[in-house]
Amino acid sequence: MGFKETILFMLNMVNKSLQTELNNFFEVVLKKDAPISKQAFSENRQKIDPNAFIQLNDTIVDVIYKKCNEYKLWNGYRLSSVDGTTIELPNTESLRNEFGYAKNQYASTAVARATASCVFDVLNGIVIKSKIDRFGTSERKTALELISEIKKDTSMNELMLFDRGYPSFEFIAKLTEANVHFVMRTKNNMFRKKINAAKNDQIIKIEYDKKNYIVRVIKFYLNPDTEEVLITNLFNKSMEIGDFKELYFKRWGVEIRYNELKNRLEMENFTGTT
């Protein structure tokens, strides 16, 4: 069982006992009668650099966007949603030290956890970039790191959707300087007071680090008691409030993907502890 076969097995949704999965894999996929032991597989797995999976995903993304030319765009933009999630890890001391932990609300024990984030193409169902980091790492920090990597790899026009945990004057400034278009939801807090937009569709100026940035503020009601406020750097006059409402709701695609990863593909069902 070489490098390629080991990688293929690991991508094959291992959710039964390891030896049972190995037996099935050798019989059905490799067409071999004598499977290796789970101990031998574990030794193989230890030799694999985790960056192999990052490179595989990057290769898939390159093929899709640079060679296929069959992907969908939104008005000339690659439309993606950026969001984070928490991953529960095998609760070992080494993983608690490496990734951090949270205290269980029903007990005093510490539970190993990590923070993950991804940039997800909502029209084509593709994770463009992703990263796993220490539990509690700032979502904005991780998002900017992922965006920086994306901008190195492509010259595509990017339009990104962000939930209410992301807005800040610094974050908006850095997205603007990176030539990334965005639509982001704001919290019902001091940030809304800072932008101080009186109209339902208004262009305002914000300041960060002694520089001015122009943004557009969109306001509408989800129901009679709930006002939604979006901030964007899309200034096309043909786009009206209803268009932004419809556009922002496409962000829900990343929530669906996280649900698939955790529940259908059992992302947190780890078969190793290192």
Backbone as CSV, one residue per row, in Angstrom:
resi,resn,N_x,N_y,N_z,CA_x,CA_y,CA_z,C_x,C_y,C_z
1,MET,0.867,-1.189,0.000,0.000,0.000,0.000,0.900,1.234,0.000
2,GLY,1.058,1.848,-1.190,1.964,2.972,-1.320,1.312,4.301,-0.961
3,PHE,2.019,5.372,-1.295,1.548,6.721,-0.968,0.171,7.002,-1.585
4,LYS,0.024,6.732,-2.880,-1.238,7.023,-3.567,-2.398,6.244,-2.966
5,GLU,-2.173,4.951,-2.702,-3.247,4.120,-2.147,-3.609,4.557,-0.730
6,THR,-2.600,4.970,0.045,-2.859,5.426,1.412,-3.698,6.695,1.410
7,ILE,-3.331,7.643,0.548,-4.107,8.880,0.421,-5.538,8.574,-0.015
8,LEU,-5.686,7.716,-1.023,-7.008,7.372,-1.536,-7.870,6.740,-0.450
9,PHE,-7.276,5.866,0.339,-8.019,5.239,1.431,-8.490,6.283,2.444
10,MET,-7.616,7.232,2.778,-7.963,8.248,3.764,-9.087,9.158,3.270
11,LEU,-9.179,9.328,1.940,-10.241,10.154,1.364,-11.534,9.373,1.146
12,ASN,-11.541,8.105,1.517,-12.640,7.208,1.166,-13.689,7.099,2.270
13,MET,-13.813,8.123,3.109,-14.814,8.185,4.177,-14.767,6.943,5.067
14,VAL,-13.717,6.885,5.881,-13.537,5.769,6.806,-14.417,5.983,8.023
15,ASN,-15.502,5.212,8.155,-16.387,5.405,9.303,-16.764,4.098,10.008
16,LYS,-16.280,2.970,9.489,-16.453,1.699,10.192,-15.148,1.398,10.919
17,SER,-15.025,0.207,11.472,-13.758,-0.147,12.107,-12.660,-0.123,11.056
18,LEU,-11.466,0.266,11.473,-10.370,0.469,10.535,-10.054,-0.797,9.744
19,GLN,-10.015,-1.936,10.416,-9.682,-3.168,9.707,-10.766,-3.553,8.711
20,THR,-12.026,-3.344,9.086,-13.129,-3.633,8.156,-13.032,-2.757,6.913
21,GLU,-12.740,-1.484,7.112,-12.597,-0.559,5.973,-11.422,-0.965,5.092
22,LEU,-10.305,-1.359,5.705,-9.151,-1.794,4.923,-9.475,-3.042,4.103
23,ASN,-10.173,-3.981,4.714,-10.562,-5.196,4.002,-11.416,-4.848,2.777
24,ASN,-12.408,-3.981,2.981,-13.298,-3.589,1.883,-12.536,-2.834,0.797
25,PHE,-11.630,-1.963,1.207,-10.870,-1.149,0.259,-9.990,-2.028,-0.623
26,PHE,-9.317,-2.983,-0.021,-8.456,-3.869,-0.802,-9.278,-4.724,-1.759
27,GLU,-10.433,-5.174,-1.301,-11.254,-6.058,-2.138,-11.943,-5.290,-3.261
28,VAL,-12.554,-4.143,-2.944,-13.404,-3.435,-3.909,-12.616,-2.472,-4.786
29,VAL,-11.687,-1.732,-4.183,-10.978,-0.678,-4.922,-9.680,-1.194,-5.531
30,LEU,-8.853,-1.841,-4.716,-7.547,-2.288,-5.205,-7.590,-3.657,-5.875
31,LYS,-8.708,-4.378,-5.702,-8.868,-5.712,-6.296,-7.757,-6.660,-5.845
32,LYS,-7.438,-6.611,-4.562,-6.412,-7.473,-3.980,-7.032,-8.309,-2.868
33,ASP,-6.480,-9.501,-2.666,-7.048,-10.433,-1.699,-6.478,-10.276,-0.296
34,ALA,-5.271,-9.739,-0.180,-4.589,-9.720,1.121,-4.424,-8.281,1.612
35,PRO,-5.346,-7.809,2.431,-5.224,-6.440,2.954,-4.122,-6.334,4.003
36,ILE,-3.598,-5.128,4.172,-2.614,-4.915,5.231,-3.343,-4.777,6.558
37,SER,-2.608,-4.861,7.660,-3.193,-4.713,8.985,-3.404,-3.232,9.294
38,LYS,-4.258,-2.956,10.260,-4.484,-1.566,10.648,-3.219,-0.947,11.250
39,GLN,-2.371,-1.789,11.861,-1.108,-1.280,12.399,-0.187,-0.817,11.264
40,ALA,-0.144,-1.586,10.178,0.689,-1.218,9.033,0.157,0.060,8.374
41,PHE,-1.179,0.167,8.288,-1.751,1.397,7.721,-1.402,2.605,8.584
42,SER,-1.494,2.456,9.897,-1.175,3.566,10.794,0.272,4.025,10.618
43,GLU,1.170,3.076,10.392,2.571,3.431,10.137,2.698,4.206,8.821
44,ASN,1.949,3.781,7.804,1.954,4.508,6.527,1.444,5.933,6.708
45,ARG,0.370,6.054,7.452,-0.267,7.365,7.635,0.663,8.337,8.351
46,GLN,1.438,7.836,9.293,2.360,8.689,10.041,3.393,9.345,9.137
47,LYS,3.682,8.733,7.996,4.726,9.241,7.100,4.219,10.349,6.180
48,ILE,2.914,10.588,6.148,2.342,11.537,5.193,2.327,12.945,5.774
49,ASP,2.868,13.888,5.026,2.842,15.297,5.402,1.418,15.818,5.178
50,PRO,0.790,16.438,6.184,-0.570,16.971,6.009,-0.693,17.953,4.850
51,ASN,0.409,18.612,4.478,0.363,19.550,3.356,-0.015,18.866,2.046
52,ALA,0.093,17.536,2.000,-0.312,16.813,0.789,-1.780,17.078,0.464
53,PHE,-2.613,17.151,1.482,-4.044,17.362,1.258,-4.323,18.791,0.814
54,ILE,-3.561,19.742,1.341,-3.697,21.129,0.907,-3.312,21.247,-0.560
55,GLN,-2.225,20.593,-0.940,-1.779,20.652,-2.334,-2.780,19.978,-3.264
56,LEU,-3.381,18.882,-2.810,-4.406,18.222,-3.619,-5.585,19.150,-3.871
57,ASN,-6.056,19.834,-2.816,-7.184,20.736,-2.982,-6.813,21.909,-3.888
58,ASP,-5.597,22.451,-3.716,-5.150,23.545,-4.571,-5.104,23.120,-6.040
59,THR,-4.701,21.878,-6.275,-4.641,21.369,-7.648,-6.040,21.276,-8.250
60,ILE,-6.989,20.771,-7.462,-8.373,20.677,-7.935,-8.909,22.068,-8.272
61,VAL,-8.657,23.037,-7.397,-9.125,24.401,-7.617,-8.505,24.989,-8.880
62,ASP,-7.214,24.744,-9.086,-6.546,25.239,-10.291,-7.171,24.646,-11.549
63,VAL,-7.458,23.361,-11.520,-8.063,22.710,-12.684,-9.415,23.334,-12.996
64,ILE,-10.212,23.560,-11.965,-11.565,24.081,-12.169,-11.546,25.498,-12.728
65,TYR,-10.739,26.368,-12.131,-10.803,27.788,-12.499,-9.843,28.186,-13.613
66,LYS,-8.809,27.383,-13.861,-7.830,27.776,-14.875,-7.884,26.931,-16.140
67,LYS,-8.549,25.756,-16.068,-8.547,24.870,-17.225,-9.944,24.515,-17.737
68,CYS,-10.913,24.433,-16.829,-12.239,23.957,-17.246,-13.093,25.054,-17.891
69,ASN,-13.069,26.255,-17.305,-13.865,27.381,-17.810,-15.360,27.058,-17.887
70,GLU,-15.833,26.227,-16.970,-17.259,25.892,-16.937,-17.914,26.347,-15.624
71,TYR,-17.193,27.103,-14.847,-17.726,27.535,-13.554,-18.650,28.739,-13.715
72,LYS,-19.500,28.926,-12.711,-20.471,30.024,-12.722,-19.886,31.253,-12.037
73,LEU,-20.241,32.427,-12.561,-19.886,33.699,-11.954,-21.154,34.478,-11.663
74,TRP,-21.028,35.453,-10.778,-22.144,36.358,-10.499,-21.754,37.742,-11.013
75,ASN,-22.356,38.148,-12.131,-22.054,39.451,-12.741,-20.553,39.673,-12.920
76,GLY,-19.843,38.614,-13.312,-18.414,38.724,-13.552,-17.545,38.479,-12.328
77,TYR,-18.151,38.258,-11.168,-17.410,38.009,-9.933,-17.469,36.535,-9.569
78,ARG,-16.390,36.025,-8.993,-16.455,34.741,-8.307,-17.067,35.013,-6.942
79,LEU,-18.215,34.431,-6.691,-18.980,34.735,-5.483,-18.695,33.691,-4.413
80,SER,-18.133,34.125,-3.308,-17.797,33.192,-2.240,-18.254,33.724,-0.891
81,SER,-18.374,32.807,0.035,-18.714,33.145,1.413,-17.563,32.701,2.303
82,VAL,-17.220,33.548,3.243,-16.142,33.257,4.185,-16.753,33.062,5.563
83,ASP,-16.428,31.947,6.203,-16.990,31.698,7.525,-16.112,30.709,8.278
84,GLY,-16.266,30.722,9.586,-15.501,29.822,10.435,-16.401,28.858,11.171
85,THR,-15.787,27.852,11.770,-16.513,26.875,12.562,-15.574,26.307,13.615
86,THR,-16.140,25.629,14.584,-15.361,24.964,15.628,-15.349,23.463,15.359
87,ILE,-14.189,22.845,15.497,-14.047,21.409,15.289,-13.633,20.760,16.595
88,GLU,-14.362,19.730,16.993,-13.992,18.976,18.193,-12.990,17.900,17.808
89,LEU,-11.871,17.876,18.504,-10.763,16.960,18.200,-10.719,15.810,19.210
90,PRO,-10.016,14.743,18.882,-9.781,13.711,19.894,-9.153,14.366,21.132
91,ASN,-9.684,14.053,22.279,-9.325,14.814,23.490,-8.057,14.255,24.138
92,THR,-6.923,14.505,23.471,-5.636,14.085,24.016,-4.861,15.308,24.491
93,GLU,-3.916,15.069,25.361,-3.116,16.181,25.895,-2.331,16.880,24.791
94,SER,-1.769,16.103,23.866,-0.964,16.708,22.802,-1.810,17.609,21.910
95,LEU,-3.051,17.208,21.627,-3.913,18.037,20.789,-4.434,19.253,21.551
96,ARG,-4.667,19.100,22.845,-5.056,20.273,23.641,-3.925,21.299,23.640
97,ASN,-2.685,20.816,23.729,-1.541,21.732,23.719,-1.356,22.387,22.354
98,GLU,-1.623,21.633,21.299,-1.371,22.140,19.938,-2.473,23.089,19.468
99,PHE,-3.731,22.735,19.733,-4.848,23.485,19.165,-5.681,24.251,20.198
100,GLY,-5.461,24.000,21.466,-6.264,24.664,22.481,-7.451,23.825,22.896
101,TYR,-8.249,24.366,23.796,-9.355,23.583,24.343,-10.438,24.507,24.891
102,ALA,-11.580,23.911,25.159,-12.690,24.607,25.812,-13.139,23.761,26.984
103,LYS,-13.642,24.414,28.009,-14.179,23.691,29.152,-15.615,23.286,28.860
104,ASN,-15.903,22.007,29.087,-17.258,21.507,28.909,-18.192,22.199,29.889
105,GLN,-19.347,22.661,29.402,-20.257,23.400,30.268,-20.878,22.528,31.357
106,TYR,-20.849,21.206,31.181,-21.437,20.311,32.169,-20.397,19.659,33.070
107,ALA,-19.118,19.958,32.811,-18.065,19.346,33.626,-16.865,20.273,33.647
108,SER,-15.918,19.934,34.463,-14.726,20.770,34.587,-13.608,20.327,33.649
109,THR,-13.863,19.284,32.850,-12.818,18.765,31.968,-12.618,19.664,30.760
110,ALA,-11.395,19.716,30.263,-11.066,20.487,29.068,-11.223,19.598,27.839
111,VAL,-11.827,20.141,26.773,-12.085,19.389,25.555,-11.272,19.999,24.418
112,ALA,-10.466,19.175,23.749,-9.630,19.660,22.643,-10.497,20.146,21.492
113,ARG,-10.212,21.366,21.039,-10.961,21.938,19.922,-10.036,22.757,19.043
114,ALA,-10.490,22.974,17.817,-9.753,23.822,16.877,-10.744,24.744,16.193
115,THR,-10.234,25.817,15.631,-11.034,26.718,14.806,-10.673,26.475,13.348
116,ALA,-11.676,26.348,12.498,-11.441,26.192,11.065,-12.156,27.311,10.324
117,SER,-11.643,27.648,9.166,-12.258,28.684,8.341,-12.070,28.321,6.884
118,CYS,-13.006,28.745,6.039,-12.862,28.462,4.617,-13.459,29.579,3.780
119,VAL,-12.982,29.650,2.539,-13.566,30.504,1.508,-14.288,29.564,0.555
120,PHE,-15.612,29.684,0.492,-16.451,28.709,-0.200,-17.171,29.372,-1.368
121,ASP,-16.930,28.886,-2.570,-17.610,29.359,-3.772,-19.051,28.864,-3.729
122,VAL,-19.993,29.771,-3.469,-21.375,29.360,-3.219,-22.117,28.982,-4.499
123,LEU,-21.641,29.423,-5.651,-22.314,29.091,-6.912,-21.843,27.759,-7.482
124,ASN,-20.609,27.385,-7.173,-20.036,26.165,-7.744,-19.772,25.068,-6.719
125,GLY,-20.009,25.364,-5.431,-19.869,24.352,-4.392,-18.441,23.912,-4.147
126,ILE,-17.497,24.861,-4.204,-16.079,24.519,-4.099,-15.439,25.257,-2.930
127,VAL,-14.728,24.529,-2.084,-13.901,25.162,-1.055,-12.611,25.616,-1.725
128,ILE,-12.459,26.931,-1.873,-11.299,27.472,-2.578,-10.054,27.379,-1.705
129,LYS,-10.179,27.823,-0.463,-9.081,27.755,0.501,-9.671,27.476,1.874
130,SER,-8.891,26.788,2.701,-9.349,26.545,4.071,-8.141,26.457,4.989
131,LYS,-8.414,26.581,6.272,-7.323,26.546,7.246,-7.867,26.095,8.595
132,ILE,-7.060,25.299,9.284,-7.365,24.915,10.663,-6.350,25.589,11.566
133,ASP,-6.818,26.131,12.692,-5.949,26.910,13.567,-6.346,26.664,15.018
134,ARG,-5.628,27.322,15.909,-5.917,27.158,17.330,-7.328,27.631,17.668
135,PHE,-7.941,26.975,18.610,-9.271,27.339,19.071,-9.259,28.787,19.581
136,GLY,-10.216,29.571,19.098,-10.307,30.962,19.510,-9.559,31.939,18.626
137,THR,-8.887,31.454,17.566,-8.200,32.359,16.648,-9.200,33.294,15.985
138,SER,-8.841,34.548,15.834,-9.729,35.552,15.245,-10.164,35.151,13.834
139,GLU,-11.483,35.200,13.586,-12.000,34.884,12.262,-11.506,35.891,11.224
140,ARG,-11.390,37.148,11.618,-10.910,38.165,10.682,-9.466,37.884,10.274
141,LYS,-8.641,37.549,11.258,-7.224,37.257,10.982,-7.103,36.102,9.996
142,THR,-7.836,35.025,10.248,-7.764,33.859,9.370,-8.302,34.195,7.987
143,ALA,-9.396,34.954,7.935,-9.975,35.331,6.643,-8.975,36.114,5.805
144,LEU,-8.278,37.066,6.407,-7.302,37.869,5.671,-6.134,37.014,5.187
145,GLU,-5.734,36.024,5.977,-4.668,35.117,5.552,-5.109,34.296,4.345
146,LEU,-6.338,33.789,4.381,-6.851,32.999,3.256,-6.990,33.859,2.004
147,ILE,-7.484,35.076,2.175,-7.655,35.972,1.030,-6.308,36.323,0.421
148,SER,-5.302,36.534,1.270,-3.963,36.835,0.769,-3.431,35.687,-0.080
149,GLU,-3.668,34.450,0.357,-3.230,33.290,-0.417,-3.968,33.214,-1.752
150,ILE,-5.271,33.498,-1.723,-6.067,33.449,-2.952,-5.588,34.490,-3.956
151,LYS,-5.302,35.683,-3.479,-4.895,36.771,-4.375,-3.544,36.479,-5.035
152,LYS,-2.719,35.663,-4.391,-1.436,35.272,-4.992,-1.640,34.309,-6.157
153,ASP,-2.746,33.537,-6.103,-2.946,32.450,-7.056,-3.799,32.839,-8.260
154,THR,-4.529,33.955,-8.178,-5.488,34.251,-9.237,-5.688,35.747,-9.377
155,SER,-6.151,36.136,-10.550,-6.502,37.535,-10.798,-8.000,37.690,-10.989
156,MET,-8.772,36.719,-10.547,-10.227,36.768,-10.705,-10.818,37.904,-9.881
157,ASN,-11.943,38.427,-10.346,-12.683,39.415,-9.567,-13.404,38.702,-8.430
158,GLU,-13.079,39.076,-7.202,-13.628,38.384,-6.037,-14.728,39.221,-5.388
159,LEU,-15.848,38.580,-5.119,-16.923,39.175,-4.323,-17.203,38.214,-3.182
160,MET,-17.011,38.682,-1.941,-17.103,37.807,-0.780,-18.197,38.275,0.167
161,LEU,-18.897,37.307,0.730,-19.996,37.547,1.663,-19.537,37.191,3.072
162,PHE,-19.795,38.092,4.018,-19.355,37.898,5.396,-20.520,38.058,6.353
163,ASP,-20.548,37.224,7.387,-21.572,37.327,8.422,-21.199,38.418,9.414
164,ARG,-22.026,38.599,10.427,-21.913,39.766,11.310,-20.725,39.727,12.270
165,GLY,-19.978,38.622,12.305,-18.803,38.584,13.167,-17.575,39.252,12.560
166,TYR,-17.650,39.664,11.301,-16.466,40.156,10.599,-16.319,41.681,10.541
167,PRO,-17.375,42.466,10.441,-17.197,43.896,10.176,-16.353,44.636,11.218
168,SER,-15.411,45.410,10.732,-14.659,46.389,11.509,-14.058,47.345,10.500
169,PHE,-13.719,48.540,10.925,-13.131,49.494,10.001,-11.801,48.966,9.451
170,GLU,-11.028,48.309,10.299,-9.751,47.756,9.852,-9.966,46.671,8.800
171,PHE,-10.919,45.780,9.028,-11.187,44.683,8.106,-11.661,45.228,6.755
172,ILE,-12.558,46.211,6.792,-13.051,46.827,5.559,-11.906,47.485,4.798
173,ALA,-11.027,48.176,5.515,-9.886,48.844,4.872,-8.974,47.830,4.191
174,LYS,-8.698,46.718,4.855,-7.772,45.735,4.293,-8.392,45.003,3.105
175,LEU,-9.692,44.755,3.137,-10.354,44.157,1.977,-10.309,45.101,0.786
176,THR,-10.575,46.363,1.044,-10.553,47.361,-0.027,-9.176,47.455,-0.660
177,GLU,-8.142,47.488,0.179,-6.772,47.594,-0.340,-6.339,46.331,-1.077
178,ALA,-6.959,45.203,-0.743,-6.661,43.946,-1.450,-7.491,43.798,-2.725
179,ASN,-8.289,44.816,-3.035,-9.144,44.808,-4.228,-10.157,43.667,-4.193
180,VAL,-10.722,43.454,-3.023,-11.773,42.455,-2.841,-13.092,43.180,-2.622
181,HIS,-14.096,42.824,-3.411,-15.433,43.378,-3.191,-16.148,42.526,-2.147
182,PHE,-17.011,43.161,-1.395,-17.619,42.459,-0.269,-19.038,42.957,-0.011
183,VAL,-19.797,42.068,0.634,-21.073,42.419,1.259,-21.043,41.774,2.627
184,MET,-21.206,42.569,3.668,-21.153,41.996,5.011,-22.291,42.522,5.880
185,ARG,-22.750,41.643,6.719,-23.828,41.950,7.651,-23.241,42.550,8.922
186,THR,-23.939,43.509,9.511,-23.449,44.127,10.734,-24.249,43.654,11.941
187,LYS,-23.611,43.722,13.095,-24.298,43.427,14.343,-25.152,44.621,14.761
188,ASN,-26.131,44.338,15.571,-26.953,45.412,16.116,-26.267,45.967,17.363
189,ASN,-25.181,46.726,17.139,-24.388,47.195,18.275,-23.768,48.541,17.963
190,MET,-22.659,48.840,18.624,-22.005,50.124,18.446,-21.506,50.329,17.018
191,PHE,-21.205,49.245,16.306,-20.699,49.405,14.947,-21.738,50.097,14.063
192,ARG,-23.006,49.730,14.245,-24.054,50.395,13.473,-24.127,51.879,13.801
193,LYS,-23.905,52.199,15.063,-23.939,53.606,15.456,-22.765,54.367,14.846
194,LYS,-21.619,53.680,14.730,-20.444,54.335,14.161,-20.648,54.681,12.687
195,ILE,-21.283,53.786,11.919,-21.477,54.080,10.500,-22.559,55.131,10.298
196,ASN,-23.543,55.176,11.195,-24.479,56.303,11.280,-25.087,56.656,9.924
197,ALA,-25.704,55.672,9.279,-26.382,55.917,8.002,-27.866,56.150,8.259
198,ALA,-28.370,57.281,7.799,-29.769,57.629,8.054,-30.709,57.028,7.018
199,LYS,-30.236,56.863,5.779,-31.086,56.391,4.694,-30.980,54.879,4.533
200,ASN,-31.925,54.328,3.780,-31.919,52.881,3.540,-30.860,52.460,2.525
201,ASP,-30.421,53.376,1.704,-29.370,53.119,0.728,-28.513,54.371,0.667
202,GLN,-27.345,54.306,1.294,-26.552,55.528,1.465,-25.062,55.234,1.345
203,ILE,-24.356,56.121,0.675,-22.902,56.034,0.573,-22.295,56.922,1.653
204,ILE,-21.381,56.330,2.432,-20.768,57.069,3.528,-19.249,56.909,3.467
205,LYS,-18.571,57.647,4.295,-17.119,57.593,4.391,-16.735,57.114,5.787
206,ILE,-15.811,56.146,5.833,-15.272,55.710,7.115,-13.771,55.976,7.125
207,GLU,-13.198,56.033,8.304,-11.774,56.340,8.419,-11.066,55.256,9.215
208,TYR,-9.934,54.836,8.674,-9.081,53.895,9.401,-7.633,54.248,9.117
209,ASP,-6.834,54.336,10.164,-5.406,54.612,10.057,-5.147,55.866,9.202
210,LYS,-5.953,56.900,9.461,-5.828,58.214,8.819,-6.106,58.180,7.312
211,LYS,-6.786,57.117,6.856,-7.195,57.030,5.458,-8.713,56.917,5.389
212,ASN,-9.292,57.439,4.325,-10.734,57.386,4.144,-11.118,56.287,3.156
213,TYR,-12.216,55.604,3.459,-12.730,54.536,2.608,-14.222,54.768,2.399
214,ILE,-14.659,54.615,1.156,-16.057,54.834,0.808,-16.786,53.489,0.792
215,VAL,-17.909,53.422,1.478,-18.722,52.205,1.502,-20.186,52.573,1.298
216,ARG,-20.947,51.586,0.989,-22.388,51.755,0.769,-23.124,50.979,1.857
217,VAL,-24.086,51.620,2.489,-24.855,50.999,3.563,-26.269,50.724,3.057
218,ILE,-26.703,49.470,3.206,-28.028,49.035,2.770,-28.815,48.597,3.990
219,LYS,-30.036,49.118,4.137,-30.876,48.741,5.286,-32.239,48.273,4.796
220,PHE,-32.735,47.185,5.418,-34.076,46.687,5.121,-34.549,45.871,6.318
221,TYR,-35.826,45.562,6.349,-36.408,44.800,7.456,-36.680,43.364,7.034
222,LEU,-36.168,42.432,7.851,-36.471,41.020,7.639,-37.900,40.712,8.070
223,ASN,-38.337,41.369,9.116,-39.710,41.326,9.605,-39.967,42.662,10.304
224,PRO,-41.176,42.936,10.754,-41.454,44.256,11.331,-40.549,44.645,12.490
225,ASP,-39.910,43.689,13.159,-39.102,44.008,14.336,-37.594,43.848,14.117
226,THR,-37.187,43.310,12.974,-35.774,43.003,12.760,-35.228,43.749,11.555
227,GLU,-34.329,44.692,11.821,-33.697,45.442,10.746,-32.349,44.812,10.401
228,GLU,-32.101,44.641,9.106,-30.830,44.134,8.614,-30.037,45.292,8.026
229,VAL,-28.741,45.358,8.365,-27.871,46.405,7.828,-26.668,45.730,7.177
230,LEU,-26.470,46.016,5.892,-25.350,45.469,5.136,-24.391,46.590,4.750
231,ILE,-23.111,46.256,4.680,-22.088,47.194,4.197,-21.415,46.566,2.987
232,THR,-21.189,47.364,1.945,-20.610,46.841,0.719,-19.758,47.904,0.037
233,ASN,-18.921,47.459,-0.870,-18.221,48.381,-1.752,-18.634,48.144,-3.206
234,LEU,-19.871,47.657,-3.386,-20.501,47.589,-4.702,-21.352,48.843,-4.873
235,PHE,-21.012,49.665,-5.851,-21.681,50.953,-6.002,-22.546,51.041,-7.258
236,ASN,-22.742,49.903,-7.921,-23.558,49.879,-9.130,-24.979,50.362,-8.822
237,LYS,-25.380,51.450,-9.457,-26.686,52.055,-9.170,-27.847,51.165,-9.596
238,SER,-27.594,50.238,-10.514,-28.676,49.352,-10.951,-29.037,48.331,-9.882
239,MET,-28.138,48.147,-8.905,-28.424,47.223,-7.803,-29.224,47.942,-6.725
240,GLU,-30.403,47.454,-6.483,-31.287,48.058,-5.492,-31.297,47.227,-4.218
241,ILE,-32.052,47.693,-3.225,-32.058,47.036,-1.915,-32.439,45.564,-2.029
242,GLY,-33.451,45.261,-2.824,-33.882,43.872,-2.985,-32.802,42.990,-3.582
243,ASP,-31.984,43.567,-4.464,-30.888,42.806,-5.065,-29.847,42.422,-4.014
244,PHE,-29.534,43.357,-3.122,-28.565,43.068,-2.060,-29.119,42.041,-1.073
245,LYS,-30.396,42.140,-0.807,-31.029,41.172,0.099,-30.902,39.763,-0.476
246,GLU,-31.204,39.628,-1.761,-31.102,38.323,-2.420,-29.658,37.849,-2.489
247,LEU,-28.737,38.777,-2.770,-27.322,38.426,-2.879,-26.773,37.934,-1.547
248,TYR,-27.067,38.646,-0.474,-26.501,38.262,0.820,-27.004,36.892,1.264
249,PHE,-28.236,36.570,0.966,-28.774,35.291,1.411,-28.088,34.104,0.734
250,LYS,-27.329,34.335,-0.331,-26.559,33.259,-0.946,-25.432,32.789,-0.021
251,ARG,-25.115,33.598,1.000,-24.091,33.219,1.973,-24.449,31.914,2.669
252,TRP,-25.719,31.578,2.713,-26.171,30.387,3.423,-25.516,29.113,2.888
253,GLY,-24.968,29.173,1.653,-24.325,27.991,1.080,-23.181,27.461,1.918
254,VAL,-22.437,28.342,2.581,-21.306,27.874,3.390,-21.803,27.151,4.642
255,GLU,-22.952,27.561,5.176,-23.524,26.860,6.325,-23.944,25.445,5.927
256,ILE,-24.510,25.319,4.734,-24.906,23.996,4.243,-23.678,23.107,4.068
257,ARG,-22.566,23.699,3.565,-21.363,22.905,3.365,-20.789,22.423,4.690
258,TYR,-20.754,23.288,5.704,-20.263,22.852,7.012,-21.147,21.736,7.573
259,ASN,-22.449,21.829,7.346,-23.351,20.775,7.805,-23.039,19.459,7.096
260,GLU,-22.762,19.520,5.791,-22.399,18.305,5.052,-21.092,17.716,5.573
261,LEU,-20.097,18.592,5.796,-18.793,18.119,6.250,-18.884,17.451,7.619
262,LYS,-19.675,18.030,8.505,-19.733,17.509,9.872,-20.688,16.329,10.011
263,ASN,-21.797,16.357,9.309,-22.817,15.335,9.536,-22.833,14.226,8.480
264,ARG,-22.703,14.579,7.202,-22.689,13.541,6.165,-21.310,12.920,6.011
265,LEU,-20.276,13.762,5.951,-18.919,13.254,5.752,-18.184,13.004,7.061
266,GLU,-18.820,13.343,8.189,-18.296,13.025,9.525,-16.863,13.507,9.705
267,MET,-16.652,14.792,9.430,-15.331,15.384,9.507,-14.684,15.218,10.868
268,GLU,-15.513,15.190,11.935,-14.974,15.084,13.280,-14.824,13.645,13.764
269,ASN,-15.109,12.684,12.888,-14.966,11.269,13.236,-13.535,10.834,12.931
270,PHE,-12.591,11.271,13.768,-11.173,11.021,13.510,-10.807,9.571,13.762
271,THR,-9.924,9.041,12.900,-9.446,7.669,13.099,-8.041,7.652,13.686
272,GLY,-7.473,8.819,13.959,-6.159,8.915,14.590,-6.176,9.991,15.655
273,THR,-5.145,10.040,16.459,-5.110,11.000,17.571,-3.878,11.884,17.544
274,THR,-3.160,11.915,16.439,-1.945,12.753,16.381,-2.114,13.823,15.304
